Amino acid sequence: MHIGFIGLGNMGAPMAHNLLKAGHQLSVFDLNAAAVESLVGAGALPVDSPTAIAQGNAELIITMLPAAVHVKSVYLGEKGLIASSREGVMLIDCSTIDPHSAREVAKAAAEHGNPMLDAPVSGGTGGAAAGTLTFMVGGSDADFDRAQPILAVMGKNIVHCGAAGNGQVAKVANNMLLGISMIGVAEAMALGVALGMDAKTLAGVINTSSGRCWSSDTYNPFPGVLENVPAARGYSGGFGSDLMLKDLGLATEAAKQVRQPVILGALAQQLYQSFSAQGHGGLDFSAIINQYRKDT
């Protein structure tokens, strides 16, 4: 299949590489020329604008963009993907944005005759490279069935979450919980160590008791507890604190639209906002534990 791919950042580039490895033909665009060249070296065709991709021979177009403002800029308007695409070309947005924006863009696509899915991902850059991402997909049953073989090239778990925008609902709810749970684990680990307990022993107790969660047993924030996690390498790599702050902001803004209280989510947002304001936004989100440790 001829696929257009727009957005070749830390997540988009490995996703696009996996599509090429599976034998698909790709036309690619990104503002970063080096990112485009890397894909061209692997067999992709460079294109000079999103409009050119839409006006080309792509049977399906995938986007992976930073925020809702970028998604709207690329999809909407006189020269946007929707206006420029042939009727029937499927559009899949893998960006993480708010559900309202996802539904707005999907509505415009449907009115133009283009089926569209919102399909944000979970699994990080490692999952993107390995092709083991989880896709949370919003859209019709028929469109989901049509897109599933393509998404399966890039991911291991492809979950249909319901109608348009529901992929984004699942993503913001999951990441809000992740931010809250990481803060909880950070507080508990810092407390135990401050009271004189060995961090690895404490983590072992938590991970065989009722406090166990992904943030404690797979991604523990205390240095020395686990290998091959950001805490073991000075909190470099992984999922940046500024990215967590962005996702918590999406969750709290979406909650306002439906007047749904997210008290812990809002508190988590404020903690990560403070952490970012201190200049730590580039560190992995598990570095939030440094707000609690007395030895840092």
C-alpha positions in Angstrom: 0.0 0.0 0.0 1.1 3.6 -0.7 1.0 5.4 2.6 1.7 9.1 3.4 3.4 9.8 6.7 3.6 13.2 8.3 5.6 13.8 11.5 8.9 11.9 11.8 9.8 12.7 15.4 10.9 10.3 18.1 7.8 8.3 17.7 6.8 8.9 14.1 10.2 8.0 12.6 10.4 4.4 14.0 6.8 3.8 13.2 7.4 4.8 9.6 10.5 2.6 9.4 8.4 -0.4 10.5 5.9 0.3 7.6 8.8 0.3 5.2 10.1 -2.9 6.6 6.7 -4.5 6.0 6.9 -3.6 2.3 4.7 -0.6 2.2 5.6 2.4 -0.1 5.9 5.6 1.9 5.8 9.3 1.0 7.1 11.3 4.0 7.1 14.8 5.3 8.6 16.6 8.3 10.0 20.0 9.0 13.3 18.3 10.1 15.3 17.6 7.0 17.5 15.1 8.8 14.5 13.1 9.8 13.3 13.0 6.2 16.7 11.9 5.0 16.9 9.0 7.4 13.6 7.7 6.0 14.7 8.3 2.4 17.8 6.3 3.1 15.5 3.4 4.1 13.4 3.7 0.9 10.8 6.4 1.5 9.9 9.1 -1.0 10.4 12.7 0.2 7.6 15.2 -0.3 7.8 19.0 0.3 4.5 19.6 2.1 1.5 17.8 3.6 -0.6 19.1 0.8 1.7 17.4 -1.7 1.1 14.1 0.1 -2.6 14.6 0.0 -2.5 15.4 -3.7 -0.3 12.4 -4.5 -1.1 8.7 -4.8 -1.3 7.8 -1.1 -4.2 5.4 -0.3 -3.9 6.2 3.4 -2.3 9.1 5.4 -0.9 8.8 8.9 0.0 11.8 11.1 2.1 11.9 14.3 2.2 15.6 15.4 3.0 17.4 18.7 -0.3 19.0 19.7 -3.8 19.9 18.7 -2.8 23.2 17.1 -0.5 21.3 14.7 -3.2 18.7 13.9 -5.7 21.4 13.0 -3.2 23.3 11.0 -2.3 20.2 8.9 -5.8 18.8 8.5 -8.1 21.9 8.3 -8.1 24.9 6.0 -8.1 25.5 2.2 -4.8 23.6 1.7 -5.2 21.2 4.5 -5.1 17.4 4.2 -8.9 17.1 4.2 -9.5 19.6 1.5 -6.6 18.3 -0.6 -7.2 14.6 -0.3 -9.2 12.5 -2.7 -12.5 11.2 -1.5 -12.2 7.8 0.2 -8.6 8.2 1.3 -8.3 7.1 4.9 -6.8 9.5 7.5 -5.3 8.2 10.8 -4.0 10.7 13.4 -1.7 9.1 16.0 -1.0 12.4 17.8 -2.1 12.8 21.4 -4.6 15.6 21.5 -7.8 16.5 23.3 -11.0 14.5 22.4 -12.9 17.6 21.3 -10.3 18.5 18.7 -10.1 14.9 17.5 -13.9 14.9 17.0 -13.9 18.3 15.2 -11.3 17.1 12.7 -13.0 13.7 12.2 -16.3 15.5 11.5 -14.7 17.7 8.8 -13.1 14.6 7.3 -16.4 12.8 7.2 -18.1 15.7 5.5 -15.4 15.6 2.8 -15.8 11.9 2.3 -12.7 10.7 4.1 -12.9 8.0 6.8 -10.8 9.0 9.8 -9.5 7.4 13.0 -7.9 8.9 16.0 -5.2 6.4 17.2 -2.9 7.7 19.9 -0.3 5.3 21.1 1.3 4.1 24.3 4.6 2.2 24.6 7.3 4.9 24.2 10.1 5.1 21.7 11.2 1.6 22.6 7.7 0.3 21.6 7.7 2.4 18.5 11.1 0.9 17.4 10.1 -2.7 18.3 6.6 -2.4 16.7 4.9 -3.3 20.0 2.9 -0.1 20.6 -0.6 -0.1 22.0 -3.0 1.8 19.7 -6.2 3.3 21.3 -8.5 3.8 18.3 -11.6 5.9 17.9 -13.8 5.6 14.8 -16.4 3.4 13.2 -16.2 -0.4 13.3 -15.7 -0.6 9.5 -12.9 1.9 9.5 -11.2 0.2 12.4 -11.3 -3.2 10.6 -9.8 -1.6 7.5 -7.0 0.1 9.4 -6.1 -2.8 11.7 -3.7 -4.6 9.4 -1.7 -1.4 9.0 -1.7 -0.5 12.7 -0.6 -4.1 13.5 2.6 -3.5 11.6 3.5 -0.8 14.2 1.8 -2.1 17.3 1.0 -5.2 19.3 -2.2 -4.2 21.0 -4.8 -2.6 18.7 -7.8 -1.6 20.8 -11.1 -0.2 19.4 -12.3 2.3 22.0 -15.5 3.4 20.3 -16.6 6.4 18.2 -14.4 9.2 17.0 -12.4 10.9 19.8 -12.6 7.9 22.1 -9.0 6.9 21.3 -8.0 10.2 22.8 -10.3 9.7 25.8 -8.6 6.4 26.6 -5.1 8.0 26.2 -5.7 11.0 28.4 -7.4 8.9 31.1 -4.6 6.4 31.1 -1.8 9.0 31.2 -3.6 11.0 34.0 -3.6 7.8 36.0 0.0 7.1 35.2 1.1 10.6 36.4 -0.9 10.2 39.6 0.5 6.7 40.3 4.1 7.8 39.6 3.7 10.6 42.2 2.2 8.1 44.7 5.1 5.7 44.2 7.6 8.5 44.5 6.1 9.7 47.8 6.0 6.1 49.2 9.6 5.3 48.2 11.0 8.6 49.5 9.1 8.1 52.8 10.4 4.6 53.3 14.0 5.5 52.6 13.8 8.6 54.8 12.6 6.4 57.6 15.7 4.2 57.2 14.6 1.4 54.9 16.7 0.1 51.9 15.0 1.2 48.6 15.3 -2.1 46.9 13.9 -4.0 49.9 11.0 -1.6 50.1 10.2 -1.9 46.4 10.2 -5.7 46.8 7.6 -5.4 49.6 5.5 -3.0 47.6 5.6 -5.2 44.5 4.4 -8.2 46.4 1.7 -6.3 48.3 -1.3 -4.2 47.6 0.6 -1.1 46.6 2.0 -2.8 43.5 1.5 -1.0 40.2 3.4 -0.4 36.9 5.2 2.6 38.3 6.6 0.5 41.1 7.4 -2.8 39.6 8.3 -1.9 36.0 9.4 1.8 36.1 10.4 2.4 39.7 11.6 6.0 40.2 14.2 5.3 43.0 17.8 4.9 41.7 19.3 1.4 42.3 16.0 -0.4 42.4 15.7 -1.5 38.7 18.2 -1.6 35.8 17.4 -0.3 32.3 14.9 2.4 33.5 15.5 6.2 33.5 16.2 6.2 37.2 19.3 4.1 36.5 20.7 6.6 34.1 20.1 10.0 35.7 16.5 10.1 34.4 17.6 10.6 30.8 15.5 9.2 28.0 12.0 7.7 28.6 8.9 9.9 28.7 9.8 13.5 29.4 8.2 15.4 32.3 7.1 18.1 29.9 5.2 15.5 27.9 3.5 14.2 31.0 2.6 17.8 31.9 1.1 18.2 28.4 -1.0 15.0 28.8 -2.2 16.0 32.3 -3.2 19.4 30.8 -5.2 17.6 28.2 -7.0 15.6 30.8 -7.9 18.5 33.1 -9.1 20.6 30.1 -11.2 17.8 28.8 -12.6 17.3 32.3 -13.7 21.0 32.4 -15.7 20.5 29.2 -17.9 17.9 30.9 -17.7 19.3 34.4 -16.1 16.2 35.7 -13.9 16.5 38.8 -10.3 15.3 38.5 -8.9 16.4 41.8 -5.8 14.2 41.9 -5.2 14.8 38.2 -5.2 18.5 38.7 -2.8 18.2 41.6 -0.5 16.0 39.6 -0.6 18.7 36.8 0.4 21.3 39.3 3.3 19.2 40.7 4.7 18.5 37.2 4.2 22.2 36.3 6.3 23.2 39.3 8.9 20.6 38.4 9.1 21.9 34.8 9.3 25.5 36.0 12.4 24.5 38.0 14.1 23.5 34.7 13.5 19.7 34.9 11.0 19.3 32.0 13.5 17.4 29.9 14.0 14.7 32.5 11.9 11.5 32.5 8.6 11.9 34.4 9.8 9.5 37.1 12.3 12.2 38.2 9.4 13.7 40.1 10.8 11.7 43.0 13.5 14.3 43.3 10.9 16.6 44.7 10.6 14.3 47.7 14.2 12.9 48.3 16.2 14.6 51.0 19.5 13.6 49.4 19.0 15.5 46.2 
